Each structure stands twice: as C-alpha cells, then as structure tokens.
Amino acid sequence: MSELQVLTNADVTHMLQRIIDAGAEGVMSHLVKGKWHVCEVVFKTLTSCTVHVEVKQQKKLIPVDIAINQPVGISIRYEFNKYVFETIVVGYESSVNESCGGKIVLDLPDKIECMQRRAYLRANVPTNLNVKVLFWHRGYMDDTKEAPPDNYWQGRMVNLSAGGLQIAVGIDQGPNFRTGQLVGLQFTPMSHQKPILLEAQVKHLAEKAEGKQLYVGVEFLGLEVSSEGRQKLRRIIDVVGEYEKQNAAPKQVQES
C-alpha cells in the first residue's frame, strides 16, 4: 500500500507555516500549450486563504506564460517526507522578470498529500523482470526547435522511484538525447498490470556496460497538478515497494 497521509484543514496551514519557518524550497510545475514548465520556488508568507512563493532567479524567463487562475502543482521535500498539492495562481506581488524571480500568490490548498521520502529512493527492477519503456520526443525545456535524429525509442527500465526512472538504450542512440529534453513515456511495471503513461524530463546521461549502453535518467513531470497525476504517483510508489520486496526476497531465503 502507498505510504500516504493526507493533511486537511488546520493541518494544512500548520504544515505550510513550518515549511515557511524552515525556509524550505519546492518545485512548481504548470502546463502551457501542452508542454510542462518547471521552476524552483521559496515559500515566503501565509495568510488565511493564500500562500506566497518567490520564484528563484533563473537564466531564462520563468515561469512561462503563467496567469491568474493558472493551475499549478507544488512539490516540497521537507524533513523525511515529500509534500505535494495542487492549487491555482490568484495574484502577483511583483512582476516576473530576469532580474527578479517574482513573487506569486497561490490559493491556499484544501489538502496536502504527504509521502515518505524513502519512496523517492531508487529501486532496481528485479532481475526476473524485463520492463520495456516506450518513449518519444516532446521538445526541450529551453524551447529549442531542433529535433533528434529519431523521435521514438524503446529501452529497458533499470530502476524506478516516485520521482523518475532510468532507461538503458544502445550507445548508438546517444545523438538522440540531451539533458533538458522532454519525453513522453509508457511502461508496464509488471505483466499483470495496466501500462502507466507519463511525461518526463531528461536529467542525466551516462555510459554503462563498458560503453555499450547509454543510461537515460528522467524525472517525472506534472504528477502534482491533478488528482489523476497523484493517482499515478501513488501507483508508482506501490510498484517501488513491490520491486524492493522482490529484490529482498532472495536475501531473506539465504539468511534463513
């Protein structure tokens, strides 16, 4: 089962105030014209009906096309948990520009989902499973218009966490990928399950197996923005737990 706790009512404001007092940072994501945009935010102040965040200064103008009533998802790592919620933009304290990240006023969420951070640790895919990942090009975070030589691939999942996964592909596929690239992806965690469809961003690339394979590490996008996305997140957390259980089983047999 998912290691999930839902905070409501006074617990929401209490937790947000603790996050503000700690100077904690979070990640805000929002969807514009079918593409996800992500920026880091710092939590500043809290009122009876709003929470105020400041967008950290970035090299490029962020957030992109964010507007009043824009739905956004928030993800915060604090102490031993990760907190996620969805809300909307209700105002600005200052303009968003390149010299100042800008302060954004968000509607106070009616609930916050709390998940143990251990779910965001990587679990290797059990050796008895061969989990194929289909994924395809969805553009770049910096809005570059160039396209890779190919735009649709299949790889093998190496590991999975609630935050992302790692995919092994042939080293010859290297020219197709770079960090900041956006991809759609689909995988079936175990044979008896339905496939999971997600969007992600390429975060790192590494050569493995004596230079014969390329490991593509991706981070999931937008799971905090909707109830459907958070349902997928809970399902992924369950899969991570099952992978950990299967990986530990041989060790338990040996010890007995």
Backbone as CSV, one residue per row, in Angstrom:
resi,resn,N_x,N_y,N_z,CA_x,CA_y,CA_z,C_x,C_y,C_z
1,MET,0.838,-1.189,0.000,0.000,0.000,0.000,0.876,1.244,0.000
2,SER,0.348,2.362,-0.538,1.080,3.613,-0.585,1.293,4.159,0.810
3,GLU,2.509,4.636,1.067,2.813,5.280,2.334,2.365,6.728,2.207
4,LEU,1.065,6.969,2.400,0.464,8.253,2.098,-0.354,8.745,3.275
5,GLN,-0.201,10.035,3.563,-1.008,10.703,4.569,-1.582,11.962,3.933
6,VAL,-2.850,12.248,4.175,-3.490,13.431,3.617,-3.750,14.423,4.741
7,LEU,-3.194,15.636,4.585,-3.401,16.710,5.554,-4.557,17.587,5.087
8,THR,-5.428,17.957,5.993,-6.564,18.821,5.669,-6.733,19.874,6.765
9,ASN,-7.583,20.871,6.461,-7.993,21.888,7.426,-6.790,22.533,8.126
10,ALA,-6.797,22.558,9.455,-5.743,23.255,10.196,-4.372,22.626,9.980
11,ASP,-4.335,21.329,9.680,-3.047,20.672,9.446,-2.344,21.245,8.219
12,VAL,-3.118,21.710,7.230,-2.533,22.300,6.024,-1.789,23.585,6.372
13,THR,-2.461,24.485,7.082,-1.818,25.762,7.425,-0.653,25.550,8.392
14,HIS,-0.807,24.616,9.302,0.278,24.332,10.243,1.516,23.841,9.502
15,MET,1.338,22.921,8.556,2.482,22.389,7.823,3.116,23.452,6.940
16,LEU,2.293,24.255,6.250,2.847,25.307,5.404,3.630,26.324,6.232
17,GLN,3.153,26.633,7.428,3.886,27.573,8.277,5.220,26.991,8.706
18,ARG,5.255,25.690,9.009,6.520,25.039,9.339,7.491,25.101,8.165
19,ILE,6.960,24.894,6.956,7.796,24.946,5.756,8.350,26.348,5.557
20,ILE,7.521,27.366,5.767,7.970,28.759,5.641,9.029,29.076,6.690
21,ASP,8.779,28.686,7.942,9.732,28.969,9.022,11.081,28.311,8.762
22,ALA,11.058,27.150,8.088,12.300,26.434,7.794,13.004,26.966,6.551
23,GLY,12.355,27.889,5.826,12.939,28.401,4.586,13.035,27.345,3.508
24,ALA,12.126,26.390,3.549,12.177,25.274,2.603,11.843,25.726,1.186
25,GLU,12.411,25.018,0.231,12.156,25.281,-1.184,11.302,24.175,-1.770
26,GLY,10.662,24.477,-2.880,9.846,23.491,-3.569,9.962,23.648,-5.065
27,VAL,9.231,22.824,-5.775,9.197,22.873,-7.239,7.759,23.125,-7.663
28,MET,7.572,24.098,-8.537,6.252,24.407,-9.072,6.212,24.018,-10.543
29,SER,5.180,23.314,-10.946,5.042,22.908,-12.345,3.680,23.338,-12.867
30,HIS,3.650,23.699,-14.145,2.385,24.074,-14.774,2.444,23.763,-16.257
31,LEU,1.292,23.604,-16.847,1.170,23.183,-18.238,0.755,24.371,-19.095
32,VAL,1.510,24.614,-20.180,1.200,25.690,-21.126,1.289,25.136,-22.542
33,LYS,0.183,25.209,-23.273,0.141,24.763,-24.669,0.670,23.340,-24.821
34,GLY,0.269,22.481,-23.895,0.632,21.071,-23.983,2.033,20.728,-23.533
35,LYS,2.771,21.697,-22.957,4.141,21.438,-22.524,4.300,21.837,-21.057
36,TRP,5.003,20.993,-20.298,5.227,21.270,-18.885,6.361,22.259,-18.690
37,HIS,6.178,23.147,-17.730,7.222,24.088,-17.323,7.426,23.945,-15.825
38,VAL,8.685,24.029,-15.407,9.051,23.760,-14.023,9.968,24.871,-13.516
39,CYS,9.765,25.304,-12.266,10.677,26.268,-11.657,10.750,26.016,-10.153
40,GLU,11.838,26.466,-9.549,12.020,26.331,-8.119,11.426,27.538,-7.411
41,VAL,10.796,27.308,-6.270,10.176,28.389,-5.511,10.566,28.283,-4.043
42,VAL,10.542,29.442,-3.363,10.778,29.520,-1.922,9.484,30.008,-1.276
43,PHE,9.080,29.389,-0.199,7.836,29.753,0.476,8.101,30.909,1.436
44,LYS,7.302,31.985,1.283,7.586,33.229,1.987,6.589,33.559,3.097
45,THR,5.326,33.676,2.758,4.330,34.080,3.758,3.037,33.299,3.560
46,LEU,2.203,33.361,4.612,0.949,32.618,4.621,-0.142,33.511,5.194
47,THR,-1.306,33.519,4.540,-2.471,34.199,5.091,-3.574,33.175,5.312
48,SER,-4.733,33.642,5.708,-5.837,32.720,5.971,-6.340,32.032,4.707
49,CYS,-6.041,32.590,3.537,-6.549,31.987,2.299,-5.515,31.920,1.174
50,THR,-4.278,32.352,1.416,-3.260,32.312,0.363,-1.908,31.901,0.930
51,VAL,-1.055,31.421,0.031,0.342,31.169,0.360,1.180,31.855,-0.717
52,HIS,2.225,32.589,-0.282,3.019,33.408,-1.185,4.383,32.748,-1.402
53,VAL,4.753,32.604,-2.666,6.034,31.985,-3.004,6.840,32.928,-3.880
54,GLU,8.146,32.769,-3.814,9.041,33.549,-4.660,9.758,32.617,-5.620
55,VAL,9.702,32.940,-6.890,10.380,32.133,-7.905,11.864,32.435,-7.851
56,LYS,12.677,31.389,-7.721,14.118,31.596,-7.678,14.620,32.110,-9.020
57,GLN,15.601,32.983,-8.967,16.150,33.575,-10.190,16.728,32.492,-11.083
58,GLN,16.408,32.579,-12.364,16.864,31.598,-13.334,17.517,32.318,-14.505
59,LYS,18.251,31.570,-15.329,18.875,32.160,-16.505,17.851,32.564,-17.545
60,LYS,16.780,31.810,-17.634,15.748,32.137,-18.606,14.507,32.643,-17.895
61,LEU,13.628,33.273,-18.639,12.427,33.854,-18.061,11.475,32.745,-17.634
62,ILE,11.303,32.596,-16.325,10.433,31.575,-15.763,9.660,32.220,-14.628
63,PRO,8.416,31.864,-14.439,7.647,30.874,-15.172,7.120,31.417,-16.496
64,VAL,6.914,30.544,-17.445,6.486,30.902,-18.788,4.963,31.016,-18.848
65,ASP,4.472,32.170,-19.283,3.038,32.355,-19.546,2.161,31.979,-18.361
66,ILE,2.635,32.188,-17.159,1.802,31.865,-16.018,0.790,32.990,-15.825
67,ALA,-0.433,32.641,-15.499,-1.509,33.627,-15.476,-2.418,33.406,-14.280
68,ILE,-3.237,34.403,-13.981,-4.229,34.272,-12.932,-5.152,33.088,-13.266
69,ASN,-5.482,32.311,-12.254,-6.298,31.093,-12.365,-5.557,29.938,-13.030
70,GLN,-4.242,30.103,-13.240,-3.418,29.031,-13.805,-3.290,27.893,-12.787
71,PRO,-3.686,26.679,-13.114,-3.445,25.548,-12.202,-1.951,25.247,-12.110
72,VAL,-1.470,25.010,-10.915,-0.064,24.660,-10.713,0.020,23.504,-9.726
73,GLY,1.085,22.753,-9.838,1.374,21.693,-8.883,2.597,22.067,-8.071
74,ILE,2.595,21.748,-6.795,3.704,22.065,-5.904,4.230,20.782,-5.278
75,SER,5.547,20.651,-5.249,6.211,19.518,-4.623,7.289,20.061,-3.686
76,ILE,7.275,19.614,-2.425,8.200,20.122,-1.413,8.854,18.955,-0.697
77,ARG,10.169,18.965,-0.623,10.883,17.994,0.194,11.210,18.667,1.519
78,TYR,10.693,18.100,2.593,10.889,18.694,3.912,11.042,17.575,4.936
79,GLU,12.136,17.650,5.697,12.469,16.625,6.674,12.472,15.258,5.991
80,PHE,11.671,14.305,6.460,11.740,12.947,5.910,10.588,12.633,4.964
81,ASN,9.881,13.658,4.530,8.717,13.445,3.684,8.751,14.344,2.456
82,LYS,7.883,14.021,1.520,7.647,14.880,0.372,6.173,15.255,0.386
83,TYR,5.892,16.547,0.221,4.531,17.069,0.277,4.143,17.574,-1.107
84,VAL,2.975,17.172,-1.588,2.516,17.589,-2.905,1.082,18.090,-2.805
85,PHE,0.780,19.119,-3.603,-0.591,19.609,-3.677,-0.789,20.379,-4.968
86,GLU,-2.043,20.547,-5.334,-2.393,21.367,-6.491,-3.133,22.596,-6.010
87,THR,-2.979,23.701,-6.743,-3.661,24.940,-6.405,-3.730,25.793,-7.667
88,ILE,-4.116,27.070,-7.525,-4.160,27.983,-8.665,-3.479,29.293,-8.293
89,VAL,-3.012,29.998,-9.302,-2.431,31.330,-9.114,-3.563,32.333,-8.942
90,VAL,-3.491,33.126,-7.879,-4.540,34.122,-7.639,-4.019,35.549,-7.716
91,GLY,-2.698,35.730,-7.832,-2.181,37.090,-7.938,-0.667,37.118,-7.969
92,TYR,-0.112,38.352,-8.070,1.328,38.572,-8.075,1.663,39.665,-7.074
93,GLU,2.817,39.540,-6.446,3.312,40.613,-5.590,4.274,41.507,-6.351
94,SER,4.923,40.952,-7.360,5.839,41.731,-8.202,5.920,41.055,-9.546
95,SER,6.376,41.808,-10.543,6.446,41.262,-11.901,7.525,40.198,-11.973
96,VAL,7.322,39.251,-12.863,8.292,38.187,-13.083,9.224,38.634,-14.201
97,ASN,10.497,38.793,-13.887,11.455,39.230,-14.905,12.791,38.573,-14.636
98,GLU,13.785,38.864,-15.474,15.049,38.165,-15.392,15.890,38.602,-14.204
99,SER,15.685,39.817,-13.684,16.487,40.284,-12.565,15.902,39.858,-11.228
100,CYS,14.614,39.543,-11.230,13.955,39.108,-10.000,13.018,37.968,-10.341
101,GLY,13.133,36.899,-9.594,12.314,35.734,-9.910,10.830,36.024,-9.888
102,GLY,10.385,36.959,-9.041,8.970,37.288,-8.976,8.271,36.563,-7.852
103,LYS,7.303,37.229,-7.227,6.531,36.639,-6.145,5.121,36.356,-6.625
104,ILE,4.658,35.156,-6.368,3.370,34.689,-6.858,2.493,34.328,-5.671
105,VAL,1.228,34.695,-5.761,0.268,34.391,-4.704,-0.573,33.198,-5.156
106,LEU,-0.588,32.170,-4.319,-1.326,30.954,-4.622,-2.506,30.803,-3.682
107,ASP,-3.557,30.216,-4.189,-4.704,29.899,-3.345,-4.295,28.833,-2.325
108,LEU,-4.736,28.996,-1.089,-4.409,28.019,-0.061,-5.042,26.674,-0.413
109,PRO,-4.247,25.611,-0.501,-4.830,24.308,-0.875,-5.736,23.775,0.220
110,ASP,-6.729,22.990,-0.174,-7.626,22.403,0.822,-7.067,21.101,1.384
111,LYS,-6.038,20.546,0.710,-5.383,19.356,1.246,-3.968,19.256,0.698
112,ILE,-3.123,18.579,1.447,-1.744,18.312,1.051,-1.490,16.834,1.256
113,GLU,-0.935,16.186,0.255,-0.604,14.772,0.377,0.852,14.640,0.805
114,CYS,1.064,13.842,1.819,2.387,13.637,2.394,2.848,12.211,2.106
115,MET,4.024,12.086,1.497,4.569,10.775,1.159,5.963,10.650,1.737
116,GLN,6.280,9.475,2.258,7.601,9.265,2.816,8.663,9.373,1.731
117,ARG,9.742,10.067,2.038,10.780,10.306,1.028,11.495,9.033,0.612
118,ARG,11.395,7.981,1.435,12.044,6.733,1.041,11.472,6.213,-0.272
119,ALA,10.215,6.596,-0.590,9.617,6.173,-1.856,10.323,6.814,-3.046
120,TYR,11.093,7.896,-2.780,11.797,8.580,-3.856,13.220,8.061,-4.031
121,LEU,13.575,7.031,-3.255,14.837,6.347,-3.471,14.651,5.331,-4.592
122,ARG,15.716,5.078,-5.327,15.611,4.173,-6.474,15.509,2.720,-6.036
123,ALA,14.622,2.005,-6.704,14.531,0.553,-6.538,14.894,-0.077,-7.878
124,ASN,15.880,-0.957,-7.879,16.250,-1.631,-9.121,15.125,-2.542,-9.589
125,VAL,14.967,-2.634,-10.892,13.986,-3.579,-11.432,14.462,-4.992,-11.110
126,PRO,13.627,-5.836,-10.522,14.043,-7.210,-10.188,14.595,-7.939,-11.413
127,THR,15.569,-8.779,-11.181,16.249,-9.454,-12.283,15.337,-10.366,-13.085
128,ASN,14.232,-10.825,-12.475,13.323,-11.710,-13.204,12.334,-10.948,-14.078
129,LEU,12.404,-9.609,-14.068,11.507,-8.789,-14.878,12.281,-8.089,-15.987
130,ASN,11.672,-7.989,-17.135,12.230,-7.231,-18.259,11.192,-6.171,-18.626
131,VAL,11.343,-4.993,-18.044,10.350,-3.936,-18.206,10.765,-3.017,-19.351
132,LYS,10.021,-3.087,-20.440,10.297,-2.244,-21.590,9.660,-0.868,-21.409
133,VAL,10.383,0.155,-21.830,9.874,1.524,-21.769,9.816,2.077,-23.194
134,LEU,8.635,2.467,-23.616,8.472,3.175,-24.881,8.492,4.659,-24.580
135,PHE,9.299,5.426,-25.302,9.319,6.857,-25.056,9.598,7.617,-26.344
136,TRP,9.164,8.885,-26.354,9.185,9.670,-27.586,9.481,11.135,-27.289
137,HIS,9.995,11.829,-28.298,10.441,13.215,-28.167,9.254,14.157,-28.014
138,ARG,9.384,15.089,-27.021,8.322,16.066,-26.772,8.856,17.502,-26.731
139,GLY,10.089,17.709,-27.256,10.654,19.051,-27.249,11.724,19.198,-26.178
140,TYR,12.068,20.465,-25.861,13.109,20.762,-24.889,12.623,21.821,-23.906
141,MET,13.204,21.829,-22.710,12.820,22.798,-21.695,13.136,24.223,-22.128
142,ASP,14.174,24.409,-22.942,14.552,25.755,-23.372,13.889,26.154,-24.694
143,ASP,12.861,25.407,-25.108,12.083,25.711,-26.310,12.891,25.659,-27.604
144,THR,14.042,24.960,-27.588,14.796,24.759,-28.818,13.933,24.012,-29.827
145,LYS,13.991,24.424,-31.082,13.122,23.833,-32.106,13.749,22.624,-32.787
146,GLU,15.050,22.375,-32.552,15.709,21.258,-33.218,15.079,19.937,-32.792
147,ALA,15.224,18.941,-33.626,14.688,17.618,-33.333,15.823,16.605,-33.375
148,PRO,15.751,15.528,-32.574,16.784,14.490,-32.619,16.677,13.690,-33.910
149,PRO,17.727,12.914,-34.259,17.672,12.093,-35.477,16.457,11.171,-35.520
150,ASP,16.137,10.546,-34.394,14.932,9.732,-34.258,14.048,10.391,-33.209
151,ASN,12.781,10.046,-33.195,11.913,10.662,-32.189,11.050,9.651,-31.429
152,TYR,11.375,8.364,-31.568,10.620,7.323,-30.867,11.571,6.175,-30.558
153,TRP,11.587,5.733,-29.290,12.568,4.723,-28.894,11.955,3.695,-27.951
154,GLN,12.684,2.596,-27.784,12.337,1.609,-26.775,13.587,1.260,-25.999
155,GLY,13.470,1.183,-24.675,14.600,0.832,-23.831,14.159,-0.086,-22.714
156,ARG,15.114,-0.453,-21.876,14.865,-1.325,-20.732,14.953,-0.507,-19.450
157,MET,13.922,-0.623,-18.596,13.970,0.097,-17.331,15.014,-0.524,-16.414
158,VAL,15.871,0.310,-15.845,16.922,-0.140,-14.931,16.473,0.006,-13.486
159,ASN,15.907,1.155,-13.150,15.412,1.370,-11.803,14.264,2.372,-11.837
160,LEU,13.550,2.452,-10.709,12.348,3.278,-10.636,12.246,3.898,-9.254
161,SER,11.782,5.137,-9.200,11.435,5.782,-7.944,10.182,6.605,-8.186
162,ALA,9.638,7.189,-7.124,8.466,8.044,-7.282,8.801,9.320,-8.045
163,GLY,10.092,9.643,-8.149,10.486,10.864,-8.844,10.895,10.679,-10.287
164,GLY,11.237,9.445,-10.679,11.695,9.244,-12.050,12.175,7.819,-12.251
165,LEU,12.829,7.587,-13.391,13.356,6.261,-13.681,14.581,6.372,-14.566
166,GLN,15.266,5.255,-14.724,16.447,5.183,-15.578,16.212,4.131,-16.646
167,ILE,16.553,4.485,-17.881,16.311,3.622,-19.028,17.637,3.305,-19.705
168,ALA,17.858,2.041,-20.045,19.051,1.629,-20.785,18.707,1.489,-22.258
169,VAL,19.502,2.151,-23.108,19.362,2.040,-24.562,20.746,1.778,-25.157
170,GLY,20.791,1.414,-26.425,22.065,1.201,-27.095,22.873,2.488,-27.163
171,ILE,24.191,2.367,-27.056,25.056,3.545,-27.062,24.922,4.337,-28.358
172,ASP,24.525,3.659,-29.442,24.364,4.337,-30.719,23.197,5.326,-30.705
173,GLN,22.351,5.262,-29.658,21.221,6.187,-29.558,21.617,7.520,-28.939
174,GLY,22.869,7.663,-28.534,23.332,8.870,-27.862,22.959,10.185,-28.539
175,PRO,23.090,10.306,-29.873,22.765,11.580,-30.527,21.304,12.005,-30.381
176,ASN,20.442,11.095,-29.934,19.022,11.431,-29.797,18.697,12.168,-28.494
177,PHE,19.636,12.188,-27.526,19.281,12.674,-26.197,20.223,13.754,-25.695
178,ARG,19.650,14.677,-24.930,20.438,15.639,-24.164,19.627,16.083,-22.956
179,THR,20.335,16.563,-21.937,19.645,16.988,-20.725,18.703,18.152,-21.037
180,GLY,17.585,18.176,-20.335,16.572,19.189,-20.583,15.544,18.778,-21.611
181,GLN,15.754,17.641,-22.236,14.821,17.151,-23.242,13.542,16.636,-22.574
182,LEU,12.410,16.900,-23.215,11.124,16.427,-22.713,10.709,15.177,-23.485
183,VAL,10.202,14.189,-22.767,9.774,12.953,-23.416,8.434,12.506,-22.829
184,GLY,7.637,11.863,-23.656,6.504,11.095,-23.180,6.969,9.662,-23.042
185,LEU,6.451,8.938,-22.075,6.893,7.554,-21.915,5.759,6.680,-21.387
186,GLN,5.893,5.392,-21.677,4.906,4.408,-21.241,5.621,3.123,-20.864
187,PHE,5.209,2.523,-19.748,5.775,1.251,-19.342,4.740,0.477,-18.529
188,THR,4.908,-0.833,-18.515,4.053,-1.722,-17.721,4.922,-2.317,-16.623
189,PRO,4.753,-1.875,-15.356,5.673,-2.270,-14.279,5.776,-3.767,-14.075
190,MET,4.620,-4.473,-14.137,4.585,-5.928,-14.005,3.548,-6.464,-14.979
191,SER,3.729,-7.697,-15.415,2.968,-8.217,-16.545,1.456,-8.179,-16.334
192,HIS,0.985,-8.287,-15.094,-0.448,-8.345,-14.847,-1.078,-6.960,-14.697
193,GLN,-0.285,-5.908,-14.834,-0.778,-4.559,-14.596,-1.056,-3.806,-15.891
194,LYS,-1.800,-2.722,-15.758,-2.033,-1.833,-16.891,-0.818,-0.919,-17.074
195,PRO,-0.565,-0.459,-18.299,0.578,0.433,-18.516,0.370,1.795,-17.855
196,ILE,1.484,2.459,-17.556,1.473,3.806,-16.992,2.007,4.763,-18.053
197,LEU,1.280,5.841,-18.295,1.655,6.846,-19.283,2.036,8.127,-18.560
198,LEU,3.239,8.659,-18.847,3.769,9.804,-18.120,4.502,10.758,-19.053
199,GLU,4.785,11.942,-18.531,5.692,12.871,-19.194,6.877,13.099,-18.287
200,ALA,8.050,13.322,-18.886,9.272,13.409,-18.090,10.292,14.308,-18.768
201,GLN,11.325,14.631,-18.010,12.438,15.439,-18.496,13.731,14.664,-18.310
202,VAL,14.586,14.657,-19.338,15.890,14.006,-19.231,16.773,14.830,-18.299
203,LYS,17.250,14.192,-17.224,18.067,14.883,-16.233,19.546,14.544,-16.329
204,HIS,19.869,13.310,-16.732,21.287,12.951,-16.838,21.466,11.794,-17.813
205,LEU,22.656,11.704,-18.364,23.034,10.659,-19.314,24.362,10.065,-18.871
206,ALA,24.503,8.740,-18.964,25.736,8.093,-18.539,25.980,6.832,-19.357
207,GLU,27.230,6.642,-19.764,27.595,5.419,-20.473,27.840,4.306,-19.459
208,LYS,27.312,3.109,-19.763,27.460,1.954,-18.886,27.859,0.735,-19.711
209,ALA,28.093,-0.367,-19.003,28.425,-1.648,-19.644,29.569,-1.483,-20.630
210,GLU,30.673,-0.887,-20.131,31.878,-0.691,-20.934,31.578,0.048,-22.234
211,GLY,30.742,1.061,-22.104,30.458,1.903,-23.255,29.505,1.322,-24.271
212,LYS,28.820,0.222,-23.924,27.892,-0.403,-24.869,26.449,0.066,-24.687
213,GLN,26.164,0.645,-23.523,24.817,1.113,-23.272,24.834,2.550,-22.757
214,LEU,23.751,3.252,-23.032,23.551,4.600,-22.526,22.396,4.556,-21.536
215,TYR,22.628,5.037,-20.335,21.575,5.115,-19.328,20.989,6.522,-19.355
216,VAL,19.690,6.599,-19.604,18.975,7.871,-19.685,18.151,8.026,-18.403
217,GLY,18.513,8.974,-17.579,17.784,9.229,-16.341,16.761,10.330,-16.548
218,VAL,15.500,10.056,-16.236,14.442,11.035,-16.451,13.707,11.320,-15.142
219,GLU,13.171,12.528,-15.054,12.378,12.962,-13.905,10.943,13.163,-14.351
220,PHE,9.990,12.617,-13.602,8.577,12.745,-13.951,8.118,14.202,-13.806
221,LEU,7.189,14.605,-14.665,6.660,15.964,-14.652,5.149,15.961,-14.443
222,GLY,4.670,16.928,-13.681,3.246,17.229,-13.627,2.379,16.312,-12.804
223,LEU,2.966,15.393,-12.037,2.132,14.463,-11.282,1.401,15.145,-10.122
224,GLU,1.874,16.327,-9.707,1.250,17.020,-8.580,0.056,17.871,-8.990
225,VAL,-0.132,18.091,-10.292,-1.071,19.108,-10.759,-2.518,18.632,-10.772
226,SER,-2.752,17.340,-10.786,-4.119,16.842,-10.888,-4.301,15.600,-10.034
227,SER,-5.557,15.294,-9.731,-5.843,14.079,-8.960,-5.432,12.841,-9.756
228,GLU,-5.580,12.893,-11.080,-5.148,11.765,-11.917,-3.644,11.560,-11.820
229,GLY,-2.893,12.679,-11.846,-1.445,12.580,-11.736,-1.012,12.017,-10.396
230,ARG,-1.652,12.465,-9.316,-1.291,11.976,-7.996,-1.695,10.514,-7.830
231,GLN,-2.743,10.091,-8.527,-3.118,8.673,-8.515,-2.018,7.846,-9.169
232,LYS,-1.459,8.351,-10.275,-0.334,7.667,-10.913,0.864,7.622,-9.974
233,LEU,1.098,8.735,-9.263,2.209,8.785,-8.324,2.058,7.735,-7.232
234,ARG,0.866,7.599,-6.690,0.631,6.591,-5.658,0.847,5.187,-6.218
235,ARG,0.434,4.991,-7.466,0.624,3.680,-8.083,2.113,3.380,-8.259
236,ILE,2.881,4.380,-8.666,4.324,4.188,-8.830,4.970,3.850,-7.494
237,ILE,4.528,4.522,-6.427,5.061,4.244,-5.098,4.791,2.791,-4.712
238,ASP,3.599,2.284,-5.035,3.277,0.878,-4.766,4.213,-0.053,-5.539
239,VAL,4.499,0.308,-6.795,5.396,-0.514,-7.617,6.801,-0.516,-7.031
240,VAL,7.290,0.657,-6.602,8.613,0.744,-5.983,8.677,-0.185,-4.775
241,GLY,7.630,-0.178,-3.956,7.591,-1.061,-2.801,7.623,-2.529,-3.185
242,GLU,6.910,-2.895,-4.256,6.896,-4.282,-4.716,8.267,-4.681,-5.264
243,TYR,8.923,-3.771,-6.004,10.271,-4.060,-6.506,11.232,-4.292,-5.336
244,GLU,11.151,-3.442,-4.317,12.018,-3.610,-3.145,11.767,-4.951,-2.478
245,LYS,10.501,-5.330,-2.373,10.141,-6.599,-1.748,10.720,-7.772,-2.535
246,GLN,10.593,-7.735,-3.863,11.116,-8.823,-4.681,12.637,-8.874,-4.634
247,ASN,13.284,-7.712,-4.603,14.744,-7.685,-4.548,15.270,-8.227,-3.224
248,ALA,14.490,-8.049,-2.157,14.925,-8.511,-0.839,14.647,-9.988,-0.622
249,ALA,13.747,-10.571,-1.379,13.324,-11.961,-1.147,14.477,-12.965,-1.198
250,PRO,15.371,-12.970,-2.200,16.468,-13.955,-2.228,17.365,-13.831,-1.015
251,LYS,17.612,-12.581,-0.565,18.457,-12.373,0.592,17.829,-13.001,1.833
252,GLN,16.525,-12.886,1.948,15.842,-13.463,3.094,15.955,-14.989,3.093
253,VAL,15.863,-15.586,1.893,15.997,-17.041,1.781,17.375,-17.491,2.211
254,GLN,18.419,-16.751,1.758,19.783,-17.105,2.109,20.015,-17.012,3.609
255,GLU,19.452,-16.004,4.248,19.668,-15.810,5.667,18.954,-16.874,6.509
256,SER,17.848,-17.416,5.974,17.127,-18.452,6.696,17.807,-19.812,6.516
